[in-house]
């Protein structure tokens, strides 16, 4: 049987705990979620049974073809 592997890209934003404490006060009716300044990307590869590989690309890192080829090699090692 063939194995199907899927990948997903998730944007992750930082959170300032001090700003969050201030927002714990009674909330107004229209609340907007504020994204942090730091943004990272989480790449998750999985099959039907388990997560095979998680890769966190931090802000400032370049995720070019060479970077992703390395991820694919690591994924192949986890599959076999």
N, CA, C and O atoms as a Tripos MOL2 file, in Angstrom:
@<TRIPOS>MOLECULE
protein
  320   319    80     0     0
PROTEIN
NO_CHARGES

@<TRIPOS>ATOM
      1 N           0.8420   -1.1830    0.0000 N.3       1 UNK1
      2 CA          0.0000    0.0000    0.0000 C.3       1 UNK1
      3 C           0.8860    1.2450    0.0000 C.2       1 UNK1
      4 O           1.9100    1.2920    0.6820 O.2       1 UNK1
      5 N           0.4840    2.2340   -0.7620 N.am      2 UNK2
      6 CA          1.2300    3.4790   -0.8220 C.3       2 UNK2
      7 C           1.0020    4.2960    0.4430 C.2       2 UNK2
      8 O          -0.0470    4.2070    1.0810 O.2       2 UNK2
      9 N           1.9930    5.0800    0.7830 N.am      3 UNK3
     10 CA          1.9080    5.9160    1.9730 C.3       3 UNK3
     11 C           1.7200    7.3680    1.5460 C.2       3 UNK3
     12 O           2.4920    7.8830    0.7370 O.2       3 UNK3
     13 N           0.7150    8.0170    2.0760 N.am      4 UNK4
     14 CA          0.4410    9.4150    1.7470 C.3       4 UNK4
     15 C           0.9540   10.2830    2.8800 C.2       4 UNK4
     16 O           0.6000   10.0860    4.0420 O.2       4 UNK4
     17 N           1.7960   11.2480    2.5250 N.am      5 UNK5
     18 CA          2.3480   12.1910    3.5000 C.3       5 UNK5
     19 C           1.8760   13.5740    3.1150 C.2       5 UNK5
     20 O           1.9130   13.9490    1.9430 O.2       5 UNK5
     21 N           1.4340   14.3280    4.0960 N.am      6 UNK6
     22 CA          0.9590   15.6810    3.8480 C.3       6 UNK6
     23 C           1.8020   16.6740    4.6440 C.2       6 UNK6
     24 O           2.3620   16.3410    5.6890 O.2       6 UNK6
     25 N           1.8780   17.8840    4.1340 N.am      7 UNK7
     26 CA          2.6260   18.9380    4.8080 C.3       7 UNK7
     27 C           1.7590   20.1600    4.9900 C.2       7 UNK7
     28 O           0.8620   20.4230    4.1890 O.2       7 UNK7
     29 N           2.0280   20.9090    6.0480 N.am      8 UNK8
     30 CA          1.2660   22.1150    6.3200 C.3       8 UNK8
     31 C           2.2060   23.1900    6.8270 C.2       8 UNK8
     32 O           3.1770   22.9020    7.5270 O.2       8 UNK8
     33 N           1.9130   24.4250    6.4700 N.am      9 UNK9
     34 CA          2.7150   25.5780    6.8920 C.3       9 UNK9
     35 C           1.8600   26.4350    7.8310 C.2       9 UNK9
     36 O           0.7540   26.8450    7.4780 O.2       9 UNK9
     37 N           2.3840   26.6980    9.0210 N.am     10 UNK10
     38 CA          1.6400   27.4500   10.0320 C.3      10 UNK10
     39 C           2.4630   28.6620   10.4490 C.2      10 UNK10
     40 O           3.6330   28.5200   10.8060 O.2      10 UNK10
     41 N           1.8730   29.8410   10.4080 N.am     11 UNK11
     42 CA          2.5570   31.0510   10.8740 C.3      11 UNK11
     43 C           2.4140   31.1500   12.3860 C.2      11 UNK11
     44 O           1.3210   30.9900   12.9300 O.2      11 UNK11
     45 N           3.5280   31.4150   13.0550 N.am     12 UNK12
     46 CA          3.5530   31.5070   14.5170 C.3      12 UNK12
     47 C           4.0270   32.9050   14.8790 C.2      12 UNK12
     48 O           5.0760   33.3510   14.4150 O.2      12 UNK12
     49 N           3.2590   33.5910   15.7010 N.am     13 UNK13
     50 CA          3.6060   34.9420   16.1210 C.3      13 UNK13
     51 C           3.9640   34.9470   17.5970 C.2      13 UNK13
     52 O           3.4510   34.1400   18.3720 O.2      13 UNK13
     53 N           4.8420   35.8570   17.9790 N.am     14 UNK14
     54 CA          5.2410   35.9650   19.3830 C.3      14 UNK14
     55 C           4.1320   36.6100   20.1940 C.2      14 UNK14
     56 O           3.2080   37.2150   19.6510 O.2      14 UNK14
     57 N           4.2450   36.4680   21.4980 N.am     15 UNK15
     58 CA          3.2560   37.0520   22.4080 C.3      15 UNK15
     59 C           3.9930   37.7770   23.5200 C.2      15 UNK15
     60 O           4.9220   37.2240   24.1090 O.2      15 UNK15
     61 N           3.5950   38.9970   23.8140 N.am     16 UNK16
     62 CA          4.1890   39.7680   24.8980 C.3      16 UNK16
     63 C           3.3630   39.5390   26.1590 C.2      16 UNK16
     64 O           2.2320   40.0180   26.2370 O.2      16 UNK16
     65 N           3.9040   38.8070   27.1690 N.am     17 UNK17
     66 CA          3.1200   38.4870   28.3690 C.3      17 UNK17
     67 C           2.6110   39.7180   29.1040 C.2      17 UNK17
     68 O           1.5090   39.6850   29.6510 O.2      17 UNK17
     69 N           3.3880   40.8150   29.1330 N.am     18 UNK18
     70 CA          2.9410   42.0190   29.8270 C.3      18 UNK18
     71 C           1.7140   42.6180   29.1410 C.2      18 UNK18
     72 O           0.7670   43.0340   29.8080 O.2      18 UNK18
     73 N           1.7330   42.6610   27.8230 N.am     19 UNK19
     74 CA          0.5890   43.1890   27.0810 C.3      19 UNK19
     75 C          -0.6220   42.2900   27.2860 C.2      19 UNK19
     76 O          -1.7570   42.7670   27.3160 O.2      19 UNK19
     77 N          -0.3820   40.9900   27.4260 N.am     20 UNK20
     78 CA         -1.4860   40.0500   27.6200 C.3      20 UNK20
     79 C          -2.1330   40.2700   28.9860 C.2      20 UNK20
     80 O          -3.3560   40.1910   29.1090 O.2      20 UNK20
     81 N          -1.3190   40.5470   30.0190 N.am     21 UNK21
     82 CA         -1.8730   40.7930   31.3540 C.3      21 UNK21
     83 C          -2.7650   42.0280   31.3410 C.2      21 UNK21
     84 O          -3.8130   42.0450   31.9870 O.2      21 UNK21
     85 N          -2.3550   43.0580   30.6090 N.am     22 UNK22
     86 CA         -3.1580   44.2630   30.5360 C.3      22 UNK22
     87 C          -4.4840   43.9840   29.8380 C.2      22 UNK22
     88 O          -5.4940   44.6170   30.1460 O.2      22 UNK22
     89 N          -4.4830   43.0520   28.9110 N.am     23 UNK23
     90 CA         -5.7080   42.7570   28.1720 C.3      23 UNK23
     91 C          -6.6500   41.8500   28.9600 C.2      23 UNK23
     92 O          -7.7560   41.5700   28.4980 O.2      23 UNK23
     93 N          -6.2320   41.3820   30.1480 N.am     24 UNK24
     94 CA         -7.0770   40.5320   30.9730 C.3      24 UNK24
     95 C          -8.2020   41.3350   31.6370 C.2      24 UNK24
     96 O          -9.1570   40.7600   32.1580 O.2      24 UNK24
     97 N          -8.0810   42.6520   31.6140 N.am     25 UNK25
     98 CA         -9.1350   43.4880   32.1910 C.3      25 UNK25
     99 C         -10.4210   43.2670   31.4040 C.2      25 UNK25
    100 O         -10.3840   42.6830   30.3210 O.2      25 UNK25
    101 N         -11.5730   43.7280   31.9330 N.am     26 UNK26
    102 CA        -12.8370   43.5140   31.2160 C.3      26 UNK26
    103 C         -12.7110   43.8990   29.7460 C.2      26 UNK26
    104 O         -12.2470   44.9880   29.4080 O.2      26 UNK26
    105 N         -13.1300   42.9940   28.8940 N.am     27 UNK27
    106 CA        -12.9540   43.1790   27.4560 C.3      27 UNK27
    107 C         -14.0850   44.0140   26.8540 C.2      27 UNK27
    108 O         -15.2550   43.8590   27.2060 O.2      27 UNK27
    109 N         -13.7050   44.8930   25.9460 N.am     28 UNK28
    110 CA        -14.7460   45.6000   25.2060 C.3      28 UNK28
    111 C         -15.4210   44.6300   24.2380 C.2      28 UNK28
    112 O         -14.9370   43.5180   24.0270 O.2      28 UNK28
    113 N         -16.5400   45.0550   23.6540 N.am     29 UNK29
    114 CA        -17.2940   44.1700   22.7720 C.3      29 UNK29
    115 C         -16.5110   43.8170   21.5050 C.2      29 UNK29
    116 O         -16.5540   42.6720   21.0550 O.2      29 UNK29
    117 N         -15.8090   44.7700   20.9330 N.am     30 UNK30
    118 CA        -15.0370   44.5130   19.7120 C.3      30 UNK30
    119 C         -13.5710   44.3520   20.0730 C.2      30 UNK30
    120 O         -12.8660   45.3350   20.3040 O.2      30 UNK30
    121 N         -13.1220   43.1180   20.1200 N.am     31 UNK31
    122 CA        -11.7350   42.8310   20.4820 C.3      31 UNK31
    123 C         -11.0060   42.3480   19.2410 C.2      31 UNK31
    124 O         -11.4930   41.4720   18.5260 O.2      31 UNK31
    125 N          -9.8440   42.9190   18.9900 N.am     32 UNK32
    126 CA         -9.0180   42.5110   17.8620 C.3      32 UNK32
    127 C          -7.7580   41.8640   18.4050 C.2      32 UNK32
    128 O          -7.1180   42.3980   19.3110 O.2      32 UNK32
    129 N          -7.4050   40.7210   17.8540 N.am     33 UNK33
    130 CA         -6.1890   40.0410   18.2660 C.3      33 UNK33
    131 C          -5.0000   40.7690   17.6550 C.2      33 UNK33
    132 O          -4.9780   41.0440   16.4550 O.2      33 UNK33
    133 N          -4.0050   41.0810   18.4970 N.am     34 UNK34
    134 CA         -2.8190   41.7930   18.0300 C.3      34 UNK34
    135 C          -1.6880   40.7880   17.8580 C.2      34 UNK34
    136 O          -1.3530   40.0500   18.7850 O.2      34 UNK34
    137 N          -1.1130   40.7670   16.6850 N.am     35 UNK35
    138 CA          0.0040   39.8640   16.4260 C.3      35 UNK35
    139 C           1.2910   40.4770   16.9440 C.2      35 UNK35
    140 O           1.4790   41.6930   16.9010 O.2      35 UNK35
    141 N           2.1750   39.6170   17.4330 N.am     36 UNK36
    142 CA          3.4750   40.0710   17.8990 C.3      36 UNK36
    143 C           4.3610   40.4740   16.7370 C.2      36 UNK36
    144 O           4.0230   40.2610   15.5720 O.2      36 UNK36
    145 N           5.4890   41.0550   17.0680 N.am     37 UNK37
    146 CA          6.3980   41.5230   16.0350 C.3      37 UNK37
    147 C           7.1770   40.3730   15.3990 C.2      37 UNK37
    148 O           7.4930   40.4190   14.2100 O.2      37 UNK37
    149 N           7.4850   39.3500   16.1840 N.am     38 UNK38
    150 CA          8.2790   38.2430   15.6830 C.3      38 UNK38
    151 C           7.3790   37.2040   15.0440 C.2      38 UNK38
    152 O           6.4060   36.7550   15.6490 O.2      38 UNK38
    153 N           7.7110   36.8220   13.8070 N.am     39 UNK39
    154 CA          6.9260   35.8270   13.0790 C.3      39 UNK39
    155 C           7.8450   34.6910   12.6530 C.2      39 UNK39
    156 O           8.9000   34.9170   12.0590 O.2      39 UNK39
    157 N           7.4390   33.4960   12.9570 N.am     40 UNK40
    158 CA          8.1530   32.3030   12.5190 C.3      40 UNK40
    159 C           7.1760   31.4340   11.7400 C.2      40 UNK40
    160 O           5.9660   31.6570   11.7740 O.2      40 UNK40
    161 N           7.7090   30.4510   11.0440 N.am     41 UNK41
    162 CA          6.8720   29.5340   10.2800 C.3      41 UNK41
    163 C           7.1690   28.1190   10.7510 C.2      41 UNK41
    164 O           8.3280   27.7150   10.8440 O.2      41 UNK41
    165 N           6.1160   27.3750   11.0480 N.am     42 UNK42
    166 CA          6.2450   25.9860   11.4630 C.3      42 UNK42
    167 C           5.7760   25.1020   10.3120 C.2      42 UNK42
    168 O           4.6420   25.2190    9.8500 O.2      42 UNK42
    169 N           6.6640   24.2130    9.8520 N.am     43 UNK43
    170 CA          6.3220   23.2550    8.8020 C.3      43 UNK43
    171 C           6.1110   21.9020    9.4640 C.2      43 UNK43
    172 O           6.9900   21.4140   10.1750 O.2      43 UNK43
    173 N           4.9500   21.2920    9.2350 N.am     44 UNK44
    174 CA          4.6160   20.0060    9.8480 C.3      44 UNK44
    175 C           4.2960   19.0080    8.7440 C.2      44 UNK44
    176 O           3.4540   19.2630    7.8820 O.2      44 UNK44
    177 N           4.9800   17.8650    8.7820 N.am     45 UNK45
    178 CA          4.7470   16.7850    7.8220 C.3      45 UNK45
    179 C           4.2330   15.5780    8.5920 C.2      45 UNK45
    180 O           4.8170   15.1950    9.6050 O.2      45 UNK45
    181 N           3.1380   14.9720    8.1190 N.am     46 UNK46
    182 CA          2.5520   13.8440    8.8370 C.3      46 UNK46
    183 C           1.8930   12.8750    7.8620 C.2      46 UNK46
    184 O           1.6170   13.2070    6.7090 O.2      46 UNK46
    185 N           1.6500   11.6670    8.3650 N.am     47 UNK47
    186 CA          0.8310   10.7040    7.6400 C.3      47 UNK47
    187 C          -0.3850   10.4230    8.5130 C.2      47 UNK47
    188 O          -0.6350   11.1570    9.4690 O.2      47 UNK47
    189 N          -1.1250    9.4010    8.2120 N.am     48 UNK48
    190 CA         -2.3560    9.1280    8.9530 C.3      48 UNK48
    191 C          -2.0860    8.6820   10.3900 C.2      48 UNK48
    192 O          -2.9530    8.8050   11.2560 O.2      48 UNK48
    193 N          -0.8840    8.1660   10.6400 N.am     49 UNK49
    194 CA         -0.5740    7.6150   11.9650 C.3      49 UNK49
    195 C           0.1280    8.5760   12.9050 C.2      49 UNK49
    196 O          -0.1210    8.5520   14.1100 O.2      49 UNK49
    197 N           1.0140    9.4330   12.3680 N.am     50 UNK50
    198 CA          1.8320   10.2470   13.2720 C.3      50 UNK50
    199 C           2.4420   11.4400   12.5550 C.2      50 UNK50
    200 O           2.4360   11.5290   11.3270 O.2      50 UNK50
    201 N           2.9630   12.3480   13.3580 N.am     51 UNK51
    202 CA          3.7390   13.4730   12.8330 C.3      51 UNK51
    203 C           5.1330   12.9470   12.5320 C.2      51 UNK51
    204 O           5.7670   12.3320   13.3900 O.2      51 UNK51
    205 N           5.6080   13.1870   11.3280 N.am     52 UNK52
    206 CA          6.9040   12.6730   10.9010 C.3      52 UNK52
    207 C           8.0330   13.6700   11.1010 C.2      52 UNK52
    208 O           9.1550   13.2850   11.4310 O.2      52 UNK52
    209 N           7.7390   14.9560   10.9030 N.am     53 UNK53
    210 CA          8.7800   15.9750   11.0010 C.3      53 UNK53
    211 C           8.1530   17.3320   11.2540 C.2      53 UNK53
    212 O           7.1610   17.6950   10.6210 O.2      53 UNK53
    213 N           8.7340   18.0820   12.1830 N.am     54 UNK54
    214 CA          8.3570   19.4770   12.4290 C.3      54 UNK54
    215 C           9.6080   20.3250   12.2340 C.2      54 UNK54
    216 O          10.6700   20.0030   12.7690 O.2      54 UNK54
    217 N           9.4870   21.3920   11.4800 N.am     55 UNK55
    218 CA         10.6070   22.2870   11.2210 C.3      55 UNK55
    219 C          10.1600   23.7010   11.5440 C.2      55 UNK55
    220 O           9.1450   24.1680   11.0270 O.2      55 UNK55
    221 N          10.9180   24.3900   12.4040 N.am     56 UNK56
    222 CA         10.6150   25.7700   12.7500 C.3      56 UNK56
    223 C          11.5830   26.6790   12.0060 C.2      56 UNK56
    224 O          12.7950   26.6040   12.2070 O.2      56 UNK56
    225 N          11.0450   27.5370   11.1470 N.am     57 UNK57
    226 CA         11.8450   28.5130   10.4030 C.3      57 UNK57
    227 C          11.6900   29.8390   11.1290 C.2      57 UNK57
    228 O          10.6230   30.4520   11.0910 O.2      57 UNK57
    229 N          12.7460   30.2800   11.7860 N.am     58 UNK58
    230 CA         12.6920   31.5050   12.5750 C.3      58 UNK58
    231 C          12.7480   32.7340   11.6900 C.2      58 UNK58
    232 O          13.2120   32.6820   10.5510 O.2      58 UNK58
    233 N          12.2620   33.8490   12.2390 N.am     59 UNK59
    234 CA         12.2760   35.1030   11.4940 C.3      59 UNK59
    235 C          13.7270   35.4470   11.1630 C.2      59 UNK59
    236 O          14.6020   35.3640   12.0250 O.2      59 UNK59
    237 N          13.9730   35.8250    9.9330 N.am     60 UNK60
    238 CA         15.3200   36.1730    9.4990 C.3      60 UNK60
    239 C          16.0180   35.0360    8.7750 C.2      60 UNK60
    240 O          16.9880   35.2730    8.0560 O.2      60 UNK60
    241 N          15.5500   33.8090    8.9450 N.am     61 UNK61
    242 CA         16.1220   32.6860    8.2130 C.3      61 UNK61
    243 C          15.5600   32.6720    6.7980 C.2      61 UNK61
    244 O          14.3960   33.0070    6.5770 O.2      61 UNK61
    245 N          16.3810   32.2880    5.8630 N.am     62 UNK62
    246 CA         15.9380   32.1870    4.4760 C.3      62 UNK62
    247 C          15.5720   30.7380    4.1890 C.2      62 UNK62
    248 O          16.4120   29.8450    4.2980 O.2      62 UNK62
    249 N          14.3330   30.5110    3.8270 N.am     63 UNK63
    250 CA         13.8600   29.1600    3.5110 C.3      63 UNK63
    251 C          13.8270   29.0130    1.9940 C.2      63 UNK63
    252 O          12.7650   29.0730    1.3750 O.2      63 UNK63
    253 N          15.0070   28.8190    1.4030 N.am     64 UNK64
    254 CA         15.1030   28.6660   -0.0390 C.3      64 UNK64
    255 C          15.0830   27.1870   -0.4190 C.2      64 UNK64
    256 O          14.8540   26.3290    0.4340 O.2      64 UNK64
    257 N          15.3160   26.8930   -1.6730 N.am     65 UNK65
    258 CA         15.2600   25.5100   -2.1540 C.3      65 UNK65
    259 C          16.2720   24.6220   -1.4380 C.2      65 UNK65
    260 O          15.9670   23.4730   -1.1180 O.2      65 UNK65
    261 N          17.4690   25.1390   -1.1840 N.am     66 UNK66
    262 CA         18.4970   24.3640   -0.4910 C.3      66 UNK66
    263 C          18.0440   23.9980    0.9260 C.2      66 UNK66
    264 O          18.2790   22.8840    1.3950 O.2      66 UNK66
    265 N          17.3980   24.9400    1.5930 N.am     67 UNK67
    266 CA         16.8790   24.7150    2.9450 C.3      67 UNK67
    267 C          15.8210   23.6130    2.9250 C.2      67 UNK67
    268 O          15.8480   22.7090    3.7600 O.2      67 UNK67
    269 N          14.8860   23.6870    1.9700 N.am     68 UNK68
    270 CA         13.8080   22.7030    1.9060 C.3      68 UNK68
    271 C          14.2940   21.3300    1.4410 C.2      68 UNK68
    272 O          13.7210   20.3130    1.8290 O.2      68 UNK68
    273 N          15.3320   21.2880    0.6230 N.am     69 UNK69
    274 CA         15.9090   19.9880    0.2320 C.3      69 UNK69
    275 C          16.4450   19.2650    1.4600 C.2      69 UNK69
    276 O          16.3000   18.0480    1.5730 O.2      69 UNK69
    277 N          17.0510   19.9900    2.3640 N.am     70 UNK70
    278 CA         17.5400   19.4060    3.6100 C.3      70 UNK70
    279 C          16.3770   18.8530    4.4340 C.2      70 UNK70
    280 O          16.4860   17.7770    5.0220 O.2      70 UNK70
    281 N          15.2670   19.5880    4.4770 N.am     71 UNK71
    282 CA         14.0670   19.1140    5.1800 C.3      71 UNK71
    283 C          13.5400   17.8270    4.5500 C.2      71 UNK71
    284 O          13.1330   16.9090    5.2620 O.2      71 UNK71
    285 N          13.5450   17.7580    3.2260 N.am     72 UNK72
    286 CA         13.0510   16.5680    2.5330 C.3      72 UNK72
    287 C          13.9380   15.3520    2.8190 C.2      72 UNK72
    288 O          13.4440   14.2300    2.9300 O.2      72 UNK72
    289 N          15.2460   15.5810    2.9370 N.am     73 UNK73
    290 CA         16.1420   14.4750    3.2950 C.3      73 UNK73
    291 C          15.8200   13.9590    4.6990 C.2      73 UNK73
    292 O          15.7600   12.7510    4.9270 O.2      73 UNK73
    293 N          15.6140   14.8850    5.6320 N.am     74 UNK74
    294 CA         15.2670   14.4960    7.0040 C.3      74 UNK74
    295 C          13.9270   13.7620    7.0330 C.2      74 UNK74
    296 O          13.7700   12.7860    7.7660 O.2      74 UNK74
    297 N          12.9740   14.2220    6.2470 N.am     75 UNK75
    298 CA         11.6710   13.5700    6.1700 C.3      75 UNK75
    299 C          11.8020   12.1540    5.6300 C.2      75 UNK75
    300 O          11.1860   11.2260    6.1540 O.2      75 UNK75
    301 N          12.5920   11.9890    4.6000 N.am     76 UNK76
    302 CA         12.7990   10.6580    4.0150 C.3      76 UNK76
    303 C          13.4220    9.6960    5.0450 C.2      76 UNK76
    304 O          13.0590    8.5200    5.0880 O.2      76 UNK76
    305 N          14.3510   10.1880    5.8670 N.am     77 UNK77
    306 CA         14.9560    9.3650    6.9210 C.3      77 UNK77
    307 C          13.9030    8.9120    7.9380 C.2      77 UNK77
    308 O          13.9530    7.7840    8.4280 O.2      77 UNK77
    309 N          12.9560    9.7930    8.2500 N.am     78 UNK78
    310 CA         11.9130    9.4610    9.2290 C.3      78 UNK78
    311 C          10.8770    8.4930    8.6720 C.2      78 UNK78
    312 O          10.2480    7.7520    9.4270 O.2      78 UNK78
    313 N          10.6970    8.4960    7.3560 N.am     79 UNK79
    314 CA          9.6940    7.6380    6.7300 C.3      79 UNK79
    315 C          10.2050    6.2040    6.6280 C.2      79 UNK79
    316 O           9.4560    5.2530    6.8520 O.2      79 UNK79
    317 N          11.4540    6.0570    6.2980 N.am     80 UNK80
    318 CA         12.0200    4.7150    6.0600 C.3      80 UNK80
    319 C          12.2310    3.9520    7.3280 C.2      80 UNK80
    320 O          12.6980    2.8130    7.2930 O.2      80 UNK80
@<TRIPOS>BOND
     1     1     2 1
     2     2     3 1
     3     3     4 2
     4     3     5 am
     5     5     6 1
     6     6     7 1
     7     7     8 2
     8     7     9 am
     9     9    10 1
    10    10    11 1
    11    11    12 2
    12    11    13 am
    13    13    14 1
    14    14    15 1
    15    15    16 2
    16    15    17 am
    17    17    18 1
    18    18    19 1
    19    19    20 2
    20    19    21 am
    21    21    22 1
    22    22    23 1
    23    23    24 2
    24    23    25 am
    25    25    26 1
    26    26    27 1
    27    27    28 2
    28    27    29 am
    29    29    30 1
    30    30    31 1
    31    31    32 2
    32    31    33 am
    33    33    34 1
    34    34    35 1
    35    35    36 2
    36    35    37 am
    37    37    38 1
    38    38    39 1
    39    39    40 2
    40    39    41 am
    41    41    42 1
    42    42    43 1
    43    43    44 2
    44    43    45 am
    45    45    46 1
    46    46    47 1
    47    47    48 2
    48    47    49 am
    49    49    50 1
    50    50    51 1
    51    51    52 2
    52    51    53 am
    53    53    54 1
    54    54    55 1
    55    55    56 2
    56    55    57 am
    57    57    58 1
    58    58    59 1
    59    59    60 2
    60    59    61 am
    61    61    62 1
    62    62    63 1
    63    63    64 2
    64    63    65 am
    65    65    66 1
    66    66    67 1
    67    67    68 2
    68    67    69 am
    69    69    70 1
    70    70    71 1
    71    71    72 2
    72    71    73 am
    73    73    74 1
    74    74    75 1
    75    75    76 2
    76    75    77 am
    77    77    78 1
    78    78    79 1
    79    79    80 2
    80    79    81 am
    81    81    82 1
    82    82    83 1
    83    83    84 2
    84    83    85 am
    85    85    86 1
    86    86    87 1
    87    87    88 2
    88    87    89 am
    89    89    90 1
    90    90    91 1
    91    91    92 2
    92    91    93 am
    93    93    94 1
    94    94    95 1
    95    95    96 2
    96    95    97 am
    97    97    98 1
    98    98    99 1
    99    99   100 2
   100    99   101 am
   101   101   102 1
   102   102   103 1
   103   103   104 2
   104   103   105 am
   105   105   106 1
   106   106   107 1
   107   107   108 2
   108   107   109 am
   109   109   110 1
   110   110   111 1
   111   111   112 2
   112   111   113 am
   113   113   114 1
   114   114   115 1
   115   115   116 2
   116   115   117 am
   117   117   118 1
   118   118   119 1
   119   119   120 2
   120   119   121 am
   121   121   122 1
   122   122   123 1
   123   123   124 2
   124   123   125 am
   125   125   126 1
   126   126   127 1
   127   127   128 2
   128   127   129 am
   129   129   130 1
   130   130   131 1
   131   131   132 2
   132   131   133 am
   133   133   134 1
   134   134   135 1
   135   135   136 2
   136   135   137 am
   137   137   138 1
   138   138   139 1
   139   139   140 2
   140   139   141 am
   141   141   142 1
   142   142   143 1
   143   143   144 2
   144   143   145 am
   145   145   146 1
   146   146   147 1
   147   147   148 2
   148   147   149 am
   149   149   150 1
   150   150   151 1
   151   151   152 2
   152   151   153 am
   153   153   154 1
   154   154   155 1
   155   155   156 2
   156   155   157 am
   157   157   158 1
   158   158   159 1
   159   159   160 2
   160   159   161 am
   161   161   162 1
   162   162   163 1
   163   163   164 2
   164   163   165 am
   165   165   166 1
   166   166   167 1
   167   167   168 2
   168   167   169 am
   169   169   170 1
   170   170   171 1
   171   171   172 2
   172   171   173 am
   173   173   174 1
   174   174   175 1
   175   175   176 2
   176   175   177 am
   177   177   178 1
   178   178   179 1
   179   179   180 2
   180   179   181 am
   181   181   182 1
   182   182   183 1
   183   183   184 2
   184   183   185 am
   185   185   186 1
   186   186   187 1
   187   187   188 2
   188   187   189 am
   189   189   190 1
   190   190   191 1
   191   191   192 2
   192   191   193 am
   193   193   194 1
   194   194   195 1
   195   195   196 2
   196   195   197 am
   197   197   198 1
   198   198   199 1
   199   199   200 2
   200   199   201 am
   201   201   202 1
   202   202   203 1
   203   203   204 2
   204   203   205 am
   205   205   206 1
   206   206   207 1
   207   207   208 2
   208   207   209 am
   209   209   210 1
   210   210   211 1
   211   211   212 2
   212   211   213 am
   213   213   214 1
   214   214   215 1
   215   215   216 2
   216   215   217 am
   217   217   218 1
   218   218   219 1
   219   219   220 2
   220   219   221 am
   221   221   222 1
   222   222   223 1
   223   223   224 2
   224   223   225 am
   225   225   226 1
   226   226   227 1
   227   227   228 2
   228   227   229 am
   229   229   230 1
   230   230   231 1
   231   231   232 2
   232   231   233 am
   233   233   234 1
   234   234   235 1
   235   235   236 2
   236   235   237 am
   237   237   238 1
   238   238   239 1
   239   239   240 2
   240   239   241 am
   241   241   242 1
   242   242   243 1
   243   243   244 2
   244   243   245 am
   245   245   246 1
   246   246   247 1
   247   247   248 2
   248   247   249 am
   249   249   250 1
   250   250   251 1
   251   251   252 2
   252   251   253 am
   253   253   254 1
   254   254   255 1
   255   255   256 2
   256   255   257 am
   257   257   258 1
   258   258   259 1
   259   259   260 2
   260   259   261 am
   261   261   262 1
   262   262   263 1
   263   263   264 2
   264   263   265 am
   265   265   266 1
   266   266   267 1
   267   267   268 2
   268   267   269 am
   269   269   270 1
   270   270   271 1
   271   271   272 2
   272   271   273 am
   273   273   274 1
   274   274   275 1
   275   275   276 2
   276   275   277 am
   277   277   278 1
   278   278   279 1
   279   279   280 2
   280   279   281 am
   281   281   282 1
   282   282   283 1
   283   283   284 2
   284   283   285 am
   285   285   286 1
   286   286   287 1
   287   287   288 2
   288   287   289 am
   289   289   290 1
   290   290   291 1
   291   291   292 2
   292   291   293 am
   293   293   294 1
   294   294   295 1
   295   295   296 2
   296   295   297 am
   297   297   298 1
   298   298   299 1
   299   299   300 2
   300   299   301 am
   301   301   302 1
   302   302   303 1
   303   303   304 2
   304   303   305 am
   305   305   306 1
   306   306   307 1
   307   307   308 2
   308   307   309 am
   309   309   310 1
   310   310   311 1
   311   311   312 2
   312   311   313 am
   313   313   314 1
   314   314   315 1
   315   315   316 2
   316   315   317 am
   317   317   318 1
   318   318   319 1
   319   319   320 2
@<TRIPOS>SUBSTRUCTURE
     1 UNK1         2 RESIDUE 1 A UNK
     2 UNK2         6 RESIDUE 1 A UNK
     3 UNK3        10 RESIDUE 1 A UNK
     4 UNK4        14 RESIDUE 1 A UNK
     5 UNK5        18 RESIDUE 1 A UNK
     6 UNK6        22 RESIDUE 1 A UNK
     7 UNK7        26 RESIDUE 1 A UNK
     8 UNK8        30 RESIDUE 1 A UNK
     9 UNK9        34 RESIDUE 1 A UNK
    10 UNK10       38 RESIDUE 1 A UNK
    11 UNK11       42 RESIDUE 1 A UNK
    12 UNK12       46 RESIDUE 1 A UNK
    13 UNK13       50 RESIDUE 1 A UNK
    14 UNK14       54 RESIDUE 1 A UNK
    15 UNK15       58 RESIDUE 1 A UNK
    16 UNK16       62 RESIDUE 1 A UNK
    17 UNK17       66 RESIDUE 1 A UNK
    18 UNK18       70 RESIDUE 1 A UNK
    19 UNK19       74 RESIDUE 1 A UNK
    20 UNK20       78 RESIDUE 1 A UNK
    21 UNK21       82 RESIDUE 1 A UNK
    22 UNK22       86 RESIDUE 1 A UNK
    23 UNK23       90 RESIDUE 1 A UNK
    24 UNK24       94 RESIDUE 1 A UNK
    25 UNK25       98 RESIDUE 1 A UNK
    26 UNK26      102 RESIDUE 1 A UNK
    27 UNK27      106 RESIDUE 1 A UNK
    28 UNK28      110 RESIDUE 1 A UNK
    29 UNK29      114 RESIDUE 1 A UNK
    30 UNK30      118 RESIDUE 1 A UNK
    31 UNK31      122 RESIDUE 1 A UNK
    32 UNK32      126 RESIDUE 1 A UNK
    33 UNK33      130 RESIDUE 1 A UNK
    34 UNK34      134 RESIDUE 1 A UNK
    35 UNK35      138 RESIDUE 1 A UNK
    36 UNK36      142 RESIDUE 1 A UNK
    37 UNK37      146 RESIDUE 1 A UNK
    38 UNK38      150 RESIDUE 1 A UNK
    39 UNK39      154 RESIDUE 1 A UNK
    40 UNK40      158 RESIDUE 1 A UNK
    41 UNK41      162 RESIDUE 1 A UNK
    42 UNK42      166 RESIDUE 1 A UNK
    43 UNK43      170 RESIDUE 1 A UNK
    44 UNK44      174 RESIDUE 1 A UNK
    45 UNK45      178 RESIDUE 1 A UNK
    46 UNK46      182 RESIDUE 1 A UNK
    47 UNK47      186 RESIDUE 1 A UNK
    48 UNK48      190 RESIDUE 1 A UNK
    49 UNK49      194 RESIDUE 1 A UNK
    50 UNK50      198 RESIDUE 1 A UNK
    51 UNK51      202 RESIDUE 1 A UNK
    52 UNK52      206 RESIDUE 1 A UNK
    53 UNK53      210 RESIDUE 1 A UNK
    54 UNK54      214 RESIDUE 1 A UNK
    55 UNK55      218 RESIDUE 1 A UNK
    56 UNK56      222 RESIDUE 1 A UNK
    57 UNK57      226 RESIDUE 1 A UNK
    58 UNK58      230 RESIDUE 1 A UNK
    59 UNK59      234 RESIDUE 1 A UNK
    60 UNK60      238 RESIDUE 1 A UNK
    61 UNK61      242 RESIDUE 1 A UNK
    62 UNK62      246 RESIDUE 1 A UNK
    63 UNK63      250 RESIDUE 1 A UNK
    64 UNK64      254 RESIDUE 1 A UNK
    65 UNK65      258 RESIDUE 1 A UNK
    66 UNK66      262 RESIDUE 1 A UNK
    67 UNK67      266 RESIDUE 1 A UNK
    68 UNK68      270 RESIDUE 1 A UNK
    69 UNK69      274 RESIDUE 1 A UNK
    70 UNK70      278 RESIDUE 1 A UNK
    71 UNK71      282 RESIDUE 1 A UNK
    72 UNK72      286 RESIDUE 1 A UNK
    73 UNK73      290 RESIDUE 1 A UNK
    74 UNK74      294 RESIDUE 1 A UNK
    75 UNK75      298 RESIDUE 1 A UNK
    76 UNK76      302 RESIDUE 1 A UNK
    77 UNK77      306 RESIDUE 1 A UNK
    78 UNK78      310 RESIDUE 1 A UNK
    79 UNK79      314 RESIDUE 1 A UNK
    80 UNK80      318 RESIDUE 1 A UNK
